[in-house]
């Protein structure tokens, strides 16, 4: 934001000039600082509920972890303007705009997807890469679980599982937030009602503003592992996208912080879906890890 030194000096008031600069700086910082409602509350609560929903037989160190929910914030923390190269590559990992793909089934791997984007002359930073972030972090967790099976007393391996699980939870839960699946991620005209920027922030903050008890919501909901992880990811993102119209239909209430029964029901459903989907990915990674073979030389004495 710029200001006119001439006008400030002509005011013959050093106080007014300094006050103008101060409030201009505050305004700039408010605009430049990302919103933290989703990061500091929803991802943590959703991940805590996910861990409590895991069945008996799942590793206890994992189910009882207090660290995993806090690692779920890392992908957002890394979208920081002070690390611009990381911010540029991290941003597209959080969304996918399905409008660009019509009825095209998303390819199974990141590089096949990038080729599809090239054919469509689409920039990955514009189209988004979310399904592949979910898929690849699920597979990273699978490998970490395989290491744990081989070396269960190794604290480094357990810590690796914890970090990977937190990061995976973030992307999984983003996939269940409908505004992460559409071009209209932060406003549009809906039923002649103009939804302006800031709508995304409002939807992200529903769980906190409504004070939802996610653990209670998900108490009787259970997940199974996926037979085909990529197909399950694609199905979940399409299910999420199908709620975009419903969210915008509730925009007048959401923007006014009006906790109508329909708004509460929407927030509850999104919360449950997020927990069930994250749990499904954890279960899939754990079950698939049993089949993974890791070369013996990775476990030679001195490598750990």
Secondary structure as GFF3:
##gff-version 3
##sequence-region A 1 304
A	DSSP	alpha_helix	5	10	.	.	.	ID=ss1
A	DSSP	alpha_helix	14	32	.	.	.	ID=ss2
A	DSSP	alpha_helix	37	37	.	.	.	ID=ss3
A	DSSP	pi_helix	38	42	.	.	.	ID=ss4
A	DSSP	alpha_helix	43	53	.	.	.	ID=ss5
A	DSSP	alpha_helix	60	63	.	.	.	ID=ss6
A	DSSP	alpha_helix	68	71	.	.	.	ID=ss7
A	DSSP	alpha_helix	74	77	.	.	.	ID=ss8
A	DSSP	alpha_helix	84	91	.	.	.	ID=ss9
A	DSSP	three_ten_helix	92	94	.	.	.	ID=ss10
A	DSSP	three_ten_helix	98	101	.	.	.	ID=ss11
A	DSSP	alpha_helix	110	119	.	.	.	ID=ss12
A	DSSP	alpha_helix	124	127	.	.	.	ID=ss13
A	DSSP	alpha_helix	130	150	.	.	.	ID=ss14
A	DSSP	alpha_helix	155	175	.	.	.	ID=ss15
A	DSSP	three_ten_helix	178	180	.	.	.	ID=ss16
A	DSSP	beta_strand	189	190	.	.	.	ID=ss17
A	DSSP	beta_strand	193	194	.	.	.	ID=ss18
A	DSSP	alpha_helix	199	204	.	.	.	ID=ss19
A	DSSP	alpha_helix	206	209	.	.	.	ID=ss20
A	DSSP	alpha_helix	214	217	.	.	.	ID=ss21
A	DSSP	alpha_helix	229	241	.	.	.	ID=ss22
A	DSSP	alpha_helix	244	249	.	.	.	ID=ss23
A	DSSP	alpha_helix	251	255	.	.	.	ID=ss24
A	DSSP	alpha_helix	261	289	.	.	.	ID=ss25
A	DSSP	three_ten_helix	296	299	.	.	.	ID=ss26
###
